[in-house]
Amino acid sequence: MDLPKIFSIDIDGTLCNNTFGKYDKAFPIKDRIDRVNELYDNGNIINLFTARGTTTGIDWREITSKQLKEWGLKYHSLKLGKPEADLYIDDKATNAEDFFDSISNKYINEHIDAVKKTFNRSFTNKLDKLTSSITNCFNNGGKLILAGNGGSFSDCMHLSAEFTGKFISNRKPLPSIVLGANNSSITSISNDYDFSECYSRELEGLGNKEDIFIGFSTSGSSKNILNCLEIAKNKKIFSVLITSDKLNESHINVDLIIKAKSTTTAIIQEIHIIIAHYICKNVESKMGF
């Protein structure tokens, strides 16, 4: 566990606009205040300082304290008084824009790093083998059957549309269906049996050994997807699970597992879409479109 840090943070020009002496007119920089509050909530010490009144001798404490309260800023101490200068030189000093930009960019960098970790040579080789299997499936009269929940259901609809419509090439439609797309079917099965069977019963009725089944699950533990994998195995349908580092592989009965290298759901979903588009592009290419 990281030890708490002490942050000494200026107010004017850092947490609010620089009013050049008209401090009562200052308005907050909300995203920076949110970041400071996050540091506070994580147990760090927030000490604020300001040069207000340094040269004029005017006491701005009451107005400043009121402003900080109105802005919803969390802090431990407020110090009025700072040497007047145009530049502050210190061995621990950080420019405000650099500091707050680096925190904001942390979110973006986390997503970029996960994509880089996922798409290594061995991973793309695995995807290339999958696209070859899908190509053979289409050439042999089979179809692609997809299933997922929530955001993963949307990913399935997206991927299926790329095949029945087109991805890049203007070519013939390719056979792809999404389990659960029939509202009457999914509600009747869930009501008469159980939600965990809402996809597997459809797969049992529609799937053939020439087909390929791909289940999308960010956790890898969705019961209705796992039940599909069992049906696929029983019907000798080639099965694929597109999931993440959340997956515990010990209980999975599947032909191919493809993992996004993350445990953050939003990032996993973003990588799954990249995987889906990679599949589309390669299948079109392998089929000569």
C-alpha positions, -999 to +999 in steps of 0.1 A: +000+000+000+014+034-009+021+058+020+001+090+020+019+120+005+018+157+015+007+180-014+012+217-011-010+233-038-013+269-049-048+283-054-048+312-080-039+301-115-039+265-103-072+256-088-090+286-101-084+312-128-058+339-122-077+372-114-046+393-108-058+407-075-096+406-080-098+374-060-135+376-052-141+372-090-123+339-092-141+308-105-129+272-100-113+248-124-136+219-117-116+190-131-086+200-111-106+204-079-120+169-086-085+155-089-074+172-056-105+158-039-096+124-052-061+127-037-077+138-004-101+109-004-072+085-010-057+096+023-032+122+011-026+155+030-037+186+011-022+219+022-032+250+002-013+282+000-018+315-017+000+349-022-033+368-017-026+399+003+011+394+004+019+428-012-012+447-001-015+435+034-053+428+029-066+397+048-083+375+022-087+344+045-125+347+051-133+352+014-108+325+004-122+300+029-158+307+017-148+303-019-131+269-012-162+257+006-184+268-023-162+251-048-164+218-028-126+216-024-113+192+003-082+202+021-064+200+055-048+235+059-048+269+042-018+292+044-020+328+033+014+341+024+039+333-003+069+352-016+060+374-045+077+362-077+072+354-114+090+321-111+093+296-082+123+274-081+122+243-059+137+208-061+102+193-057+082+218-076+059+207-105+041+229-130+004+228-124-005+220-160+020+192-161+007+177-128-030+178-136-025+167-173-004+137-161-033+126-139-059+131-166-037+112-191-034+082-167-069+071-178-059+072-215-025+056-209-041+027-190-063+019-221-033+022-245-011+000-223-038-027-222-041-028-260-003-030-264-001-059-238-029-078-256-018-075-292+016-093-292+028-117-319+014-148-302-020-132-297-023-121-333-012-156-344-041-170-324-065-145-341-052-155-375-060-192-368-095-182-357-101-162-389-089-192-409-114-214-390-142-188-397-133-187-434-134-225-437-167-224-418-182-200-444-167-219-473-182-252-461-217-238-457-215-231-419-225-199-401-211-178-373-232-179-341-225-152-314-237-146-279-230-121-251-247-101-223-251-064-219-222-046-237-210-079-250-244-085-266-240-052-284-205-063-295-221-095-310-247-074-328-219-052-341-198-081-353-227-099-369-237-068-388-202-065-403-206-100-417-242-098-430-235-063-443-199-055-451-168-044-432-145-029-459-151-048-491-182-046-511-189-083-511-217-109-506-233-112-472-218-138-449-240-159-426-240-147-390-266-147-362-268-134-326-285-155-299-310-136-280-319-112-308-355-126-308-371-109-278-400-134-277-376-163-276-353-150-249-382-139-226-402-172-231-371-194-224-361-173-194-396-174-180-404-211-187-369-224-179-342-201-166-322-171-179-291-192-178-306-213-206-318-184-228-290-188-253-281-225-250-316-237-260-314-215-291-279-228-299-292-264-295-320-257-319-300-237-345-264-249-343-248-275-366-213-290-366-203-269-396-208-237-375-186-218-352-198-204-319-182-174-303-192-163-268-182-128-255-179-125-218-157-099-200-156-121-169-156-155-186-181-166-159-215-158-174-237-189-169-256-186-201-224-183-221-208-213-203-240-233-210-236-225-247-200-238-246-214-271-232-240-274-260-213-265-286-191-293-272-220-318-273-229-308-309-193-308-320-195-271-329-161-253-328-163-230-298-145-198-289-146-176-257-135-140-261-129-128-225-102-112-203-077-117-175-107-121-151-112-156-164-105-187-143-097-212-170-100-243-148-138-248-153-140-239-190-147-265-217-139-246-249-118-250-281-102-216-281-098-188-254-089-153-265-081-129-236-080-091-234-051-083-211-070-063-186-094-067-156-112-034-162-145-040-179-145-008-200-110-016-213-119-052-220-149-042-240-128-017-261-103-044-268-131-069-278-142-045-305-107-042-318-106-080-319-139-082-337-127-057-364-094-076-367-115-108-374-137-091-400-107-077-419-088-110-420-119-130-430-126-107-459-090-109-469-088-147-467-120-151-487-106-129-514-129-100-511 
